[in-house]
Amino acid sequence: MGKLRPLFTETEISSRIDVLGTEIARALPTDFVIVGLLKGSFMFVADLARALHRAGSAPRIEFMRLSSYGMGKQSAGEVHLIGDVPTDLARQSVLLVDDIVDTGRSIAYAETLIRQREAASVIACALLDKPSRREVEVAVRFVGFEVPDLFVAGYGIDYAEQYRGLPFIGVVE
């Protein structure tokens, strides 16, 4: 298992999520649906939901589970749906939340599935954005932090299923 060099502290993450909550609350109706991509986004979704509540929003929360990494540091290049959203999304405004947008494949795949369910709108949000690795063009409207091409873990993001529970994000060395 690799060592982690801190990249974003718990305080930095918390402050940025509060700002995102305010920005999102201003941009979306109060009764939208958050669809978080599991497993990585669970901590971000929880903290973002609390920030949205403080900003006056009342979103419903759902999750979709996708897989593209397996146990390695590189995306396998294919995205698989493991667990679908259990709610009808027709005519709903959806905030699609991911932990990190890297190649863009996962968020593009999820967005396509949600649009097929006739959502009124789909807006993407990611805690981390790594545009230098993009293989699929995606629009991520709300971004916590932009990061260079580093392998990161912590705060829900794993490396071989480790580090998800950490309150900070670090670079795997």
C-alpha positions in Angstrom: 0.0 0.0 0.0 1.3 3.5 -0.9 2.0 6.4 1.5 -0.2 9.5 1.3 1.1 13.0 1.0 -1.6 15.4 2.0 -3.1 17.5 -0.9 -6.3 19.0 0.6 -7.0 19.2 4.3 -10.3 18.5 6.0 -10.7 22.2 6.6 -10.0 23.1 2.9 -12.5 20.5 1.7 -15.2 21.6 4.2 -14.8 25.3 3.2 -14.9 24.5 -0.5 -18.1 22.4 -0.1 -19.8 25.2 1.8 -19.1 27.5 -1.2 -20.3 24.8 -3.7 -23.5 24.4 -1.6 -24.3 28.1 -1.9 -23.5 28.2 -5.7 -25.6 25.1 -6.4 -28.5 26.3 -4.3 -28.6 29.5 -6.3 -28.5 27.6 -9.6 -31.0 24.8 -9.1 -34.6 24.6 -7.9 -35.0 23.8 -4.2 -36.4 20.3 -4.9 -33.9 18.7 -7.2 -32.4 15.2 -6.9 -28.8 14.5 -6.1 -27.5 11.3 -7.8 -24.2 10.4 -6.3 -21.9 7.9 -8.0 -20.8 5.2 -5.6 -18.6 4.3 -4.0 -16.3 7.3 -4.1 -18.8 10.2 -3.8 -20.5 9.1 -0.5 -18.6 11.4 1.8 -18.9 14.3 -0.6 -22.6 13.8 -1.1 -23.2 13.7 2.6 -21.3 16.9 3.3 -22.7 18.6 0.2 -26.3 17.7 1.2 -25.7 19.4 4.6 -24.2 22.5 2.9 -27.2 22.6 0.5 -29.6 22.4 3.4 -27.8 25.4 5.1 -28.1 27.3 1.8 -31.9 26.6 1.6 -32.1 23.6 -0.7 -34.0 20.4 0.0 -32.7 17.8 -2.5 -33.6 14.1 -2.5 -30.6 11.9 -2.5 -30.1 8.8 -4.6 -27.1 6.8 -5.6 -25.9 4.9 -8.7 -23.0 2.5 -8.5 -20.6 2.3 -11.4 -17.2 0.5 -11.8 -14.3 1.4 -14.0 -11.1 1.1 -11.9 -11.1 -2.3 -10.1 -8.1 -2.6 -7.8 -5.6 -0.6 -9.9 -4.5 3.0 -10.4 -5.6 3.1 -14.1 -9.2 3.1 -15.4 -10.1 -0.1 -17.2 -11.6 2.0 -20.0 -15.0 0.5 -19.6 -17.8 1.6 -17.3 -20.2 -0.9 -15.8 -23.5 -0.2 -14.0 -23.5 -2.2 -10.8 -26.5 -0.5 -9.0 -29.1 1.7 -10.6 -31.0 4.6 -9.2 -34.2 3.3 -7.6 -36.3 6.4 -8.3 -38.1 7.7 -11.3 -36.1 10.7 -12.6 -38.6 11.8 -15.3 -39.1 15.6 -15.2 -36.7 16.0 -12.3 -33.7 18.4 -12.1 -30.7 16.2 -11.3 -27.3 17.1 -9.8 -25.0 14.3 -10.8 -22.2 14.1 -8.2 -18.9 12.3 -8.6 -15.8 12.2 -6.4 -13.4 12.8 -9.3 -13.7 13.3 -13.0 -10.7 11.8 -14.7 -11.2 10.3 -18.2 -14.8 11.5 -18.1 -16.1 8.1 -19.0 -18.0 7.4 -15.7 -19.8 10.7 -15.5 -20.6 10.7 -19.2 -22.1 7.2 -18.9 -24.1 8.1 -15.8 -25.4 11.3 -17.5 -26.5 9.3 -20.6 -28.4 6.9 -18.4 -30.1 9.7 -16.4 -31.1 11.6 -19.7 -32.6 8.3 -21.0 -34.9 8.4 -18.0 -36.2 11.8 -19.2 -34.7 14.0 -16.5 -35.6 17.7 -17.0 -32.0 18.6 -16.6 -28.7 17.0 -15.6 -25.9 19.2 -14.1 -22.6 17.6 -13.2 -20.7 18.3 -10.0 -17.3 16.8 -8.9 -15.2 17.3 -5.9 -12.0 16.9 -8.0 -11.5 17.5 -11.7 -8.5 16.2 -13.5 -8.9 17.7 -17.0 -5.4 16.7 -18.2 -6.7 13.0 -18.3 -9.9 13.6 -20.2 -10.8 11.1 -22.9 -14.5 11.9 -23.2 -15.8 15.5 -23.4 -17.9 16.3 -20.4 -19.2 19.5 -18.9 -18.7 19.7 -15.1 -20.4 22.8 -14.0 -19.5 22.7 -10.3 -16.0 21.7 -9.3 -14.4 21.6 -5.8 -10.8 21.5 -6.9 -8.9 21.1 -10.1 -6.0 18.7 -9.7 -3.0 17.7 -11.9 -2.4 14.2 -13.1 -1.7 12.7 -9.7 -3.3 9.6 -8.1 -5.2 10.7 -5.1 -7.1 8.9 -2.3 -9.0 9.8 0.9 -12.3 11.4 1.6 -14.3 8.6 -0.1 -11.7 8.1 -2.9 -10.0 4.8 -2.7 -6.8 3.1 -3.7 -7.4 -0.7 -3.9 -10.4 -0.1 -1.5 -8.2 1.6 1.1 -8.2 5.2 2.4 -12.0 6.0 1.8 -12.6 6.9 5.4 -9.9 9.6 5.7 -11.1 13.2 6.3 -8.5 14.6 3.8 -7.3 13.9 0.3 -3.7 12.9 -0.3 -1.5 11.9 -3.2 -0.6 8.2 -3.3 3.2 7.8 -3.5 
